[in-house]
Amino acid sequence: MVFKSKVVFVFLLVFCGIFLSAPVMGQKKLMDKLIHKFLSNEKDTVKKNTFFPFPVASMSPETGLEYGVAALYSFYLEKEDTATRVSTINIMATHTTHNQSKAKIVSDVWSRDNQYHYSSELRYWDFPYSFYGIGANTWKSDKESINEKRARLTLAVDKQLAKNYYAGLETGFEYFKNSGTDPDGIYSANQYFGKSGGKRIYFGVRQSYDSRDKVTYTTKGLYGNLRADYTPGFFSGEQYTGWQMAFDGRYFTPLTDKVVLALNGVYEGIYGSQVPFYMMSQLGGENTMRGYYQGRFRDKNMATMQAEIKYRFVPRFALVGFGGAGTVFGDQPLTIHHFKPNYGAGIRYFFDLNKDLSLRIDYGFGEKRAGEGRLSGFYFSMDEAF
């Protein structure tokens, strides 16, 4: 939207104006401080709260140029306790040249001695997207643009019950509103359940095992999270009622003092007599199956696996190579032939050495389907993919 474009322009203009209006000596001192802060390999000796704003940009065929502003606030609820993990609040707002907008505020908070873990998410999308149909064998020629407005609020709390073991509760609300743009398109011409959108409130339980040395740039340890949510039939019309299950497993081991091997497996499943298309699992995105447009393939279930080799050659920077496989599937049995490949590389910049907070740039490739170009994607984001 024009409003979001103006926000980004004003942000950059103010930043440049402040810098250029400073006296020459002041500019030199400011530059010296910035160079020391963002390029020095020294760590602070005191746990500090930090606020780091920066512009963001990415590009893909489905969005065009995506640009905006982001900020990461990091802090400790207990500074005297060296075991307490860093807490973060992640804020981002972006707009694309295809007139798509989205915003988010995501928090991840750890109490003293990591006894409690609190997480929340507030997101809004006004984001027309490409719909290709349902299943793992959809085609580019069937693409239809769907106008979607979507909002999500989630809250969760976990309690440490034993060493590295947590159990907790979660709840959330989601709202969807959809409309097609082509009367003869695959979306408009088919009677998908919940076609115009819907809303739901869900409640769930979760448990996890977490022995990671750090939650930001992990170098060793094991993480596993299993969630199960139930959506009651609170609302009338074509609304979803049923269960969802998700598993996220991660393993990290150092190969040398600078090289880390990271493995990740994800499963998502949704169960019910009628499943709205907008709630189905979507393959791709900035964290799993990089190289695939998120939603290029969607179905009731999704399974992915990926590996990363991370080479942190200096404290401020690391190189990453990644590869994996994944698919979406319905009620049919899953076989190895269903899986699609992905691979790529990226670079990491660590703007906070104490907390190992990073910015990442990745470029991923996916499969090349008959008669179509190879799928690919460019990603600029905060924190690690997993």
FENJO-V888631 format. One record per residue. N is the residue number from 0. RES is the residue in three letters. SS is DSSP state (helix for helix, strand for strand, loop for the rest). Layout:
N/RES/SS ; N/RES/SS
This chain:
0/MET/loop ; 1/VAL/helix ; 2/PHE/helix ; 3/LYS/helix ; 4/SER/helix ; 5/LYS/helix ; 6/VAL/helix ; 7/VAL/helix ; 8/PHE/helix ; 9/VAL/helix ; 10/PHE/helix ; 11/LEU/helix ; 12/LEU/helix ; 13/VAL/helix ; 14/PHE/helix ; 15/CYS/helix ; 16/GLY/helix ; 17/ILE/helix ; 18/PHE/helix ; 19/LEU/helix ; 20/SER/helix ; 21/ALA/loop ; 22/PRO/loop ; 23/VAL/helix ; 24/MET/helix ; 25/GLY/helix ; 26/GLN/helix ; 27/LYS/helix ; 28/LYS/helix ; 29/LEU/helix ; 30/MET/helix ; 31/ASP/helix ; 32/LYS/helix ; 33/LEU/helix ; 34/ILE/helix ; 35/HIS/helix ; 36/LYS/helix ; 37/PHE/helix ; 38/LEU/helix ; 39/SER/loop ; 40/ASN/loop ; 41/GLU/loop ; 42/LYS/loop ; 43/ASP/loop ; 44/THR/loop ; 45/VAL/loop ; 46/LYS/loop ; 47/LYS/loop ; 48/ASN/loop ; 49/THR/strand ; 50/PHE/strand ; 51/PHE/strand ; 52/PRO/strand ; 53/PHE/strand ; 54/PRO/strand ; 55/VAL/strand ; 56/ALA/strand ; 57/SER/strand ; 58/MET/strand ; 59/SER/strand ; 60/PRO/loop ; 61/GLU/loop ; 62/THR/loop ; 63/GLY/strand ; 64/LEU/strand ; 65/GLU/strand ; 66/TYR/strand ; 67/GLY/strand ; 68/VAL/strand ; 69/ALA/strand ; 70/ALA/strand ; 71/LEU/strand ; 72/TYR/strand ; 73/SER/strand ; 74/PHE/strand ; 75/TYR/loop ; 76/LEU/loop ; 77/GLU/loop ; 78/LYS/loop ; 79/GLU/loop ; 80/ASP/loop ; 81/THR/loop ; 82/ALA/loop ; 83/THR/loop ; 84/ARG/loop ; 85/VAL/loop ; 86/SER/strand ; 87/THR/strand ; 88/ILE/strand ; 89/ASN/strand ; 90/ILE/strand ; 91/MET/strand ; 92/ALA/strand ; 93/THR/strand ; 94/HIS/strand ; 95/THR/strand ; 96/THR/loop ; 97/HIS/loop ; 98/ASN/loop ; 99/GLN/loop ; 100/SER/strand ; 101/LYS/strand ; 102/ALA/strand ; 103/LYS/strand ; 104/ILE/strand ; 105/VAL/strand ; 106/SER/strand ; 107/ASP/strand ; 108/VAL/strand ; 109/TRP/strand ; 110/SER/loop ; 111/ARG/helix ; 112/ASP/helix ; 113/ASN/helix ; 114/GLN/loop ; 115/TYR/strand ; 116/HIS/strand ; 117/TYR/strand ; 118/SER/strand ; 119/SER/strand ; 120/GLU/strand ; 121/LEU/strand ; 122/ARG/strand ; 123/TYR/strand ; 124/TRP/strand ; 125/ASP/strand ; 126/PHE/loop ; 127/PRO/loop ; 128/TYR/strand ; 129/SER/strand ; 130/PHE/strand ; 131/TYR/loop ; 132/GLY/loop ; 133/ILE/loop ; 134/GLY/strand ; 135/ALA/loop ; 136/ASN/loop ; 137/THR/loop ; 138/TRP/loop ; 139/LYS/helix ; 140/SER/helix ; 141/ASP/helix ; 142/LYS/loop ; 143/GLU/strand ; 144/SER/strand ; 145/ILE/strand ; 146/ASN/strand ; 147/GLU/strand ; 148/LYS/strand ; 149/ARG/strand ; 150/ALA/strand ; 151/ARG/strand ; 152/LEU/strand ; 153/THR/strand ; 154/LEU/strand ; 155/ALA/strand ; 156/VAL/strand ; 157/ASP/strand ; 158/LYS/strand ; 159/GLN/strand ; 160/LEU/strand ; 161/ALA/strand ; 162/LYS/loop ; 163/ASN/loop ; 164/TYR/strand ; 165/TYR/strand ; 166/ALA/strand ; 167/GLY/strand ; 168/LEU/strand ; 169/GLU/strand ; 170/THR/strand ; 171/GLY/strand ; 172/PHE/strand ; 173/GLU/strand ; 174/TYR/strand ; 175/PHE/strand ; 176/LYS/strand ; 177/ASN/strand ; 178/SER/strand ; 179/GLY/strand ; 180/THR/loop ; 181/ASP/loop ; 182/PRO/loop ; 183/ASP/loop ; 184/GLY/loop ; 185/ILE/helix ; 186/TYR/helix ; 187/SER/helix ; 188/ALA/helix ; 189/ASN/loop ; 190/GLN/loop ; 191/TYR/loop ; 192/PHE/loop ; 193/GLY/loop ; 194/LYS/loop ; 195/SER/loop ; 196/GLY/strand ; 197/GLY/strand ; 198/LYS/strand ; 199/ARG/strand ; 200/ILE/strand ; 201/TYR/strand ; 202/PHE/strand ; 203/GLY/strand ; 204/VAL/strand ; 205/ARG/strand ; 206/GLN/strand ; 207/SER/strand ; 208/TYR/strand ; 209/ASP/strand ; 210/SER/loop ; 211/ARG/loop ; 212/ASP/loop ; 213/LYS/loop ; 214/VAL/loop ; 215/THR/loop ; 216/TYR/loop ; 217/THR/loop ; 218/THR/loop ; 219/LYS/loop ; 220/GLY/strand ; 221/LEU/strand ; 222/TYR/strand ; 223/GLY/strand ; 224/ASN/strand ; 225/LEU/strand ; 226/ARG/strand ; 227/ALA/strand ; 228/ASP/strand ; 229/TYR/strand ; 230/THR/strand ; 231/PRO/loop ; 232/GLY/loop ; 233/PHE/loop ; 234/PHE/loop ; 235/SER/loop ; 236/GLY/loop ; 237/GLU/loop ; 238/GLN/loop ; 239/TYR/loop ; 240/THR/loop ; 241/GLY/strand ; 242/TRP/strand ; 243/GLN/strand ; 244/MET/strand ; 245/ALA/strand ; 246/PHE/strand ; 247/ASP/strand ; 248/GLY/strand ; 249/ARG/strand ; 250/TYR/strand ; 251/PHE/strand ; 252/THR/strand ; 253/PRO/strand ; 254/LEU/loop ; 255/THR/loop ; 256/ASP/loop ; 257/LYS/loop ; 258/VAL/strand ; 259/VAL/strand ; 260/LEU/strand ; 261/ALA/strand ; 262/LEU/strand ; 263/ASN/strand ; 264/GLY/strand ; 265/VAL/strand ; 266/TYR/strand ; 267/GLU/strand ; 268/GLY/strand ; 269/ILE/strand ; 270/TYR/strand ; 271/GLY/loop ; 272/SER/loop ; 273/GLN/loop ; 274/VAL/loop ; 275/PRO/loop ; 276/PHE/helix ; 277/TYR/helix ; 278/MET/helix ; 279/MET/loop ; 280/SER/strand ; 281/GLN/strand ; 282/LEU/loop ; 283/GLY/loop ; 284/GLY/loop ; 285/GLU/loop ; 286/ASN/loop ; 287/THR/loop ; 288/MET/loop ; 289/ARG/loop ; 290/GLY/loop ; 291/TYR/loop ; 292/TYR/loop ; 293/GLN/loop ; 294/GLY/loop ; 295/ARG/loop ; 296/PHE/loop ; 297/ARG/strand ; 298/ASP/strand ; 299/LYS/loop ; 300/ASN/strand ; 301/MET/strand ; 302/ALA/strand ; 303/THR/strand ; 304/MET/strand ; 305/GLN/strand ; 306/ALA/strand ; 307/GLU/strand ; 308/ILE/strand ; 309/LYS/strand ; 310/TYR/strand ; 311/ARG/strand ; 312/PHE/strand ; 313/VAL/strand ; 314/PRO/loop ; 315/ARG/loop ; 316/PHE/strand ; 317/ALA/strand ; 318/LEU/strand ; 319/VAL/strand ; 320/GLY/strand ; 321/PHE/strand ; 322/GLY/strand ; 323/GLY/strand ; 324/ALA/strand ; 325/GLY/strand ; 326/THR/strand ; 327/VAL/strand ; 328/PHE/strand ; 329/GLY/loop ; 330/ASP/loop ; 331/GLN/loop ; 332/PRO/loop ; 333/LEU/loop ; 334/THR/loop ; 335/ILE/helix ; 336/HIS/helix ; 337/HIS/helix ; 338/PHE/loop ; 339/LYS/strand ; 340/PRO/strand ; 341/ASN/strand ; 342/TYR/strand ; 343/GLY/strand ; 344/ALA/strand ; 345/GLY/strand ; 346/ILE/strand ; 347/ARG/strand ; 348/TYR/strand ; 349/PHE/strand ; 350/PHE/strand ; 351/ASP/strand ; 352/LEU/loop ; 353/ASN/loop ; 354/LYS/loop ; 355/ASP/loop ; 356/LEU/strand ; 357/SER/strand ; 358/LEU/strand ; 359/ARG/strand ; 360/ILE/strand ; 361/ASP/strand ; 362/TYR/strand ; 363/GLY/strand ; 364/PHE/strand ; 365/GLY/loop ; 366/GLU/loop ; 367/LYS/loop ; 368/ARG/loop ; 369/ALA/loop ; 370/GLY/loop ; 371/GLU/loop ; 372/GLY/loop ; 373/ARG/loop ; 374/LEU/loop ; 375/SER/strand ; 376/GLY/strand ; 377/PHE/strand ; 378/TYR/strand ; 379/PHE/strand ; 380/SER/strand ; 381/MET/strand ; 382/ASP/loop ; 383/GLU/loop ; 384/ALA/loop ; 385/PHE/loop
